[in-house]
Amino acid sequence: AVVSTQSTGEIFWNEKQREAKWVFPYLQLAKSNKIARMRSNCVDWLTEISATWNLATDTLFVAVMFLDKALRTGEWSVPQMQGCAATCLILASKMEEVHAIPIADLVEVTPGTSHELLKSYEKNILIDLEYEMVTPHAMLFLRRYNTISGVNLKTHLISKYLATLVLRYQGHCSGPQSVLAAATCFLARRLSGLSELEAWSNKESLYSGLTFPEIKNAVCFLCHVLSSTSRYARLSPNKVATT
């Protein structure tokens, strides 16, 4: 089906209005240091599973959004968290994939779980989500920003890589996803050689509703993530684009 430019614009602004419900301040999410560390481990695991099974990028982002909301609103212990993450991936696949992931497949790769357990988790997570399954995640905004700017494939891949890299950090969910996506696009363009004014011009501000001062803190957060993760900080733009 062909979607008009006007329709995609309306979808974008509707999602921007909805995203406030999916912002989870750090202290609300990190109920304990153990849960915070386990969340990072779960996101790494989800990323690995998504890559191994060739899942859509959106499936991973939606699964992490589901996980963060479940951790914020539900009562999940550390031993339950990998099962919770697996169930979030199942739910995300029902939204984003042509064929949803069979529960049996995830039971095989998730220690200490069973078909019945994941089914019960699915019910609990749906309650935590208030049955709201459509999430305004970063990839939705990132695609619009890069389409508007007409960036090349290399720059688009760098921005996707940065958005995926930051998923494991708590700051990923502490601000609007539209702002985080804008920051990844800005930094990708800077890595590709554009000046600050070229990387986020008046055109981007007009179509995103975000000025550079409004995304500056998110840009600083991304730079901190890159600098604190040495093996990523040493990557060149060419290496990042092919990772």
C-alpha positions as CSV (number, residue, x, y, z in Angstrom):
1,A,0.0,0.0,0.0
2,V,1.2,3.5,-0.7
3,V,1.1,6.0,2.1
4,S,1.0,9.7,1.2
5,T,3.5,12.2,2.6
6,Q,0.6,13.9,4.4
7,S,-0.4,10.7,6.1
8,T,3.1,9.9,7.3
9,G,3.4,13.4,8.6
10,E,0.2,12.9,10.6
11,I,1.4,9.6,12.0
12,F,4.7,11.3,13.1
13,W,3.0,14.1,15.0
14,N,0.5,11.7,16.6
15,E,3.4,9.5,17.8
16,K,5.2,12.6,19.2
17,Q,2.0,13.4,21.2
18,R,1.9,9.9,22.6
19,E,5.5,9.4,23.5
20,A,5.3,11.1,26.9
21,K,3.6,8.0,28.2
22,W,6.7,6.0,27.3
23,V,9.3,8.1,29.1
24,F,10.6,6.4,32.2
25,P,12.9,8.5,34.4
26,Y,16.0,6.6,35.6
27,L,15.0,6.4,39.3
28,Q,11.6,5.0,38.5
29,L,13.1,2.3,36.3
30,A,16.2,1.4,38.3
31,K,14.4,0.1,41.5
32,S,17.7,-1.6,42.5
33,N,21.2,-1.8,41.1
34,K,20.7,-5.5,40.5
35,I,17.7,-4.9,38.4
36,A,19.5,-2.1,36.5
37,R,22.4,-4.4,35.7
38,M,20.1,-7.3,34.8
39,R,18.1,-4.9,32.5
40,S,21.4,-4.2,30.6
41,N,22.1,-7.9,30.3
42,C,18.6,-8.6,29.1
43,V,18.9,-5.9,26.4
44,D,22.2,-7.4,25.3
45,W,20.5,-10.8,25.1
46,L,17.6,-9.5,23.1
47,T,20.0,-7.8,20.7
48,E,21.9,-11.0,20.2
49,I,18.7,-13.1,19.7
50,S,17.3,-10.5,17.2
51,A,20.5,-10.6,15.2
52,T,20.7,-14.4,15.2
53,W,17.1,-14.8,14.1
54,N,17.2,-11.9,11.6
55,L,14.3,-10.1,13.3
56,A,13.3,-6.6,12.2
57,T,15.1,-3.7,13.9
58,D,11.7,-2.4,15.0
59,T,11.0,-5.7,16.8
60,L,14.1,-5.2,19.0
61,F,13.2,-1.6,19.8
62,V,9.6,-2.4,20.6
63,A,10.7,-5.3,22.9
64,V,13.0,-3.0,24.9
65,M,10.2,-0.4,25.2
66,F,7.9,-3.2,26.5
67,L,10.6,-4.4,28.9
68,D,11.1,-0.9,30.3
69,K,7.5,-0.3,30.9
70,A,7.0,-3.7,32.5
71,L,9.9,-3.0,34.9
72,R,8.5,0.4,35.7
73,T,4.9,-0.6,36.4
74,G,5.1,-4.3,37.3
75,E,6.8,-6.3,40.1
76,W,9.6,-8.3,38.5
77,S,12.4,-10.0,40.5
78,V,15.8,-10.5,39.1
79,P,15.3,-14.2,38.4
80,Q,12.2,-13.5,36.4
81,M,13.7,-10.8,34.2
82,Q,15.1,-12.9,31.4
83,G,11.7,-14.6,31.1
84,C,10.1,-11.2,31.1
85,A,12.5,-10.0,28.3
86,A,11.7,-13.2,26.3
87,T,8.0,-12.5,26.6
88,C,8.4,-8.9,25.5
89,L,10.2,-10.2,22.4
90,I,7.3,-12.5,21.7
91,L,4.8,-9.6,22.0
92,A,7.0,-7.3,19.9
93,S,7.2,-10.0,17.1
94,K,3.4,-10.1,17.1
95,M,3.4,-6.4,16.2
96,E,6.3,-6.2,13.9
97,E,7.0,-9.5,12.2
98,V,5.1,-11.3,9.5
99,H,5.2,-14.4,11.7
100,A,5.3,-14.1,15.4
101,I,8.1,-16.0,17.3
102,P,6.7,-19.4,18.6
103,I,6.9,-19.6,22.4
104,A,8.6,-23.0,22.1
105,D,11.6,-21.4,20.2
106,L,12.2,-18.9,23.1
107,V,11.7,-21.6,25.8
108,E,14.7,-23.4,24.2
109,V,17.0,-20.4,24.5
110,T,15.7,-19.1,27.9
111,P,16.9,-21.1,30.8
112,G,14.4,-21.8,33.6
113,T,11.3,-21.1,31.6
114,S,8.4,-23.1,30.2
115,H,5.6,-22.6,27.8
116,E,3.1,-22.2,30.6
117,L,5.4,-19.7,32.4
118,L,5.9,-17.5,29.4
119,K,2.1,-17.5,28.7
120,S,1.5,-16.3,32.3
121,Y,4.2,-13.6,31.8
122,E,2.5,-12.5,28.6
123,K,-0.7,-11.9,30.5
124,N,1.1,-9.9,33.2
125,I,3.0,-7.8,30.8
126,L,-0.1,-6.9,28.8
127,I,-1.6,-5.7,32.1
128,D,1.6,-3.7,32.8
129,L,1.3,-2.2,29.2
130,E,-2.4,-1.5,29.8
131,Y,-2.9,-3.4,26.5
132,E,-1.3,-0.5,24.6
133,M,0.9,-2.3,22.1
134,V,1.8,0.5,19.6
135,T,5.0,2.2,20.8
136,P,6.5,5.5,19.6
137,H,10.1,4.1,19.5
138,A,13.2,5.7,18.3
139,M,13.5,4.0,14.9
140,L,10.1,5.4,13.8
141,F,11.4,9.0,14.3
142,L,14.9,8.2,13.0
143,R,13.6,7.1,9.6
144,R,11.6,10.3,9.2
145,Y,14.5,12.5,10.1
146,N,16.8,10.7,7.7
147,T,14.2,10.7,4.9
148,I,13.6,14.4,5.3
149,S,17.4,15.1,5.2
150,G,18.0,12.7,2.3
151,V,21.1,11.2,3.9
152,N,23.1,8.5,2.2
153,L,23.0,4.8,3.2
154,K,26.2,5.0,5.2
155,T,25.0,7.9,7.4
156,H,21.6,6.1,7.9
157,L,23.4,2.9,9.0
158,I,25.6,4.9,11.5
159,S,22.5,6.5,13.0
160,K,20.8,3.1,13.3
161,Y,23.9,1.6,14.9
162,L,24.1,4.4,17.5
163,A,20.4,4.0,18.3
164,T,20.9,0.3,18.8
165,L,24.0,0.8,20.9
166,V,22.3,3.1,23.4
167,L,19.4,0.7,24.1
168,R,21.3,-1.0,26.9
169,Y,21.8,2.2,28.8
170,Q,19.2,3.5,31.3
171,G,19.3,7.0,29.6
172,H,17.7,5.4,26.6
173,C,14.3,5.6,28.2
174,S,14.7,8.7,30.4
175,G,13.7,11.1,27.6
176,P,11.4,11.3,24.6
177,Q,12.3,8.8,21.8
178,S,12.0,11.6,19.2
179,V,14.8,13.5,20.9
180,L,17.0,10.5,21.2
181,A,16.5,9.7,17.5
182,A,17.3,13.3,16.6
183,A,20.5,13.1,18.6
184,T,21.6,9.8,16.9
185,C,20.9,11.4,13.5
186,F,22.9,14.5,14.4
187,L,25.9,12.6,15.6
188,A,25.8,10.3,12.6
189,R,25.9,13.3,10.3
190,R,28.8,14.8,12.3
191,L,30.7,11.5,12.0
192,S,30.1,11.6,8.3
193,G,31.8,15.0,8.0
194,L,29.0,17.6,8.2
195,S,29.3,20.7,10.2
196,E,27.1,21.4,13.2
197,L,24.8,23.7,11.2
198,E,24.6,21.2,8.4
199,A,23.9,18.2,10.7
200,W,20.8,19.8,12.2
201,S,19.6,22.7,10.0
202,N,16.4,24.8,10.0
203,K,14.9,22.2,7.8
204,E,15.3,19.4,10.3
205,S,14.1,21.7,13.1
206,L,11.0,22.5,11.1
207,Y,10.0,18.9,10.2
208,S,10.9,17.5,13.6
209,G,9.7,20.3,15.9
210,L,13.1,20.1,17.6
211,T,15.8,22.7,17.7
212,F,19.5,21.9,18.4
213,P,19.4,23.2,21.9
214,E,16.5,20.8,22.6
215,I,18.5,17.8,21.5
216,K,21.9,18.9,22.9
217,N,21.6,17.0,26.2
218,A,20.8,13.8,24.3
219,V,23.8,14.4,22.0
220,C,26.0,14.7,25.1
221,F,24.5,11.5,26.5
222,L,25.4,9.7,23.3
223,C,28.9,11.0,23.3
224,H,29.3,9.8,26.9
225,V,28.0,6.4,25.9
226,L,30.6,6.2,23.1
227,S,33.5,7.5,25.2
228,S,32.7,5.2,28.1
229,T,32.6,2.1,25.9
230,S,36.2,1.9,24.7
231,R,35.8,-0.7,21.9
232,Y,33.0,1.4,20.3
233,A,34.9,4.7,20.8
234,R,37.7,3.4,18.6
235,L,35.5,2.6,15.7
236,S,35.8,4.7,12.6
237,P,32.6,5.8,10.7
238,N,33.3,3.2,8.0
239,K,33.5,0.4,10.6
240,V,30.4,1.6,12.4
241,A,28.4,1.7,9.2
242,T,29.2,-2.0,8.5
243,T,28.7,-3.3,12.0
